[in-house]
Amino acid sequence: CELDFFLNYLYNEELGELHLCSHAFISEEAREALQVVPLGREICGLVAQQRKAHVAMAVQVSDDPRVQLVKSTGARVYICNPIIIG
């Protein structure tokens, strides 16, 4: 089992956005595109809003608008889990 990349976001409640705070194995171009995600957008924004894990399969052939940024990383499967404190 290999990890292709990871993204770690923190939620900014005042702005209603997720901000990328750590990552590995993604290009500079992908990092810039994934830097800020509004709550409810993309898979990670949806997971943060719903507070439920999500697995996106067949990302490279998906036309789901929520996976298009992740698709640019070359990911085939994307697993997103919320970490809730408090």
C-alpha positions in Angstrom: 0.0 0.0 0.0 1.4 3.4 -1.0 0.5 7.0 -0.2 0.6 9.1 -3.4 0.1 12.4 -1.6 -1.6 14.0 1.4 -3.3 17.2 2.2 -4.1 18.6 5.6 -6.5 21.6 5.9 -7.5 23.8 8.8 -10.9 25.3 8.8 -11.1 29.1 9.2 -14.6 29.7 10.7 -14.6 33.4 10.1 -14.0 33.0 6.4 -15.8 29.7 5.9 -12.8 28.3 4.2 -10.3 25.5 4.5 -6.7 26.5 4.3 -4.0 24.1 3.3 -1.5 23.8 6.2 0.6 20.8 5.3 1.0 18.5 2.3 3.4 16.1 0.7 4.1 14.8 -2.8 2.1 17.3 -4.8 3.4 19.7 -7.4 3.7 23.4 -6.8 0.9 24.0 -9.4 -1.5 21.6 -7.5 -0.5 23.1 -4.2 -1.5 26.6 -5.4 -4.8 25.3 -6.8 -5.6 23.5 -3.6 -4.5 26.2 -1.2 -7.9 27.5 -0.2 -11.2 25.6 -0.5 -14.6 27.1 0.5 -16.7 25.1 2.8 -19.0 22.8 0.8 -16.8 22.9 -2.3 -14.6 20.1 -3.6 -14.6 16.8 -1.7 -12.6 18.2 1.3 -15.0 21.2 1.7 -18.0 18.9 1.6 -16.4 16.6 4.2 -15.7 19.5 6.5 -19.3 20.8 6.0 -21.0 17.4 6.6 -18.4 16.1 9.1 -18.4 12.7 7.4 -15.7 10.8 5.7 -15.9 10.4 1.9 -14.1 8.1 -0.6 -14.1 9.2 -4.3 -13.4 6.3 -6.6 -12.3 6.4 -10.3 -11.3 10.1 -9.9 -9.5 10.2 -13.3 -12.7 9.3 -15.2 -15.1 11.2 -13.0 -16.9 14.3 -14.2 -18.0 15.1 -10.7 -17.2 18.8 -10.2 -16.1 18.2 -6.6 -13.1 16.0 -7.7 -11.7 18.2 -10.5 -9.0 19.8 -8.4 -7.9 16.5 -6.9 -8.0 15.0 -10.4 -5.2 17.4 -11.4 -2.9 15.6 -8.9 -3.3 12.3 -10.9 -5.1 10.6 -8.0 -7.2 7.6 -8.9 -8.9 7.3 -5.4 -9.3 10.1 -2.9 -10.1 9.5 0.7 -11.0 12.4 2.9 -11.7 12.3 6.7 -12.6 15.1 9.0 -10.7 15.5 12.2 -13.0 17.2 14.7 -11.7 18.7 17.9 -14.1 19.7 20.7 
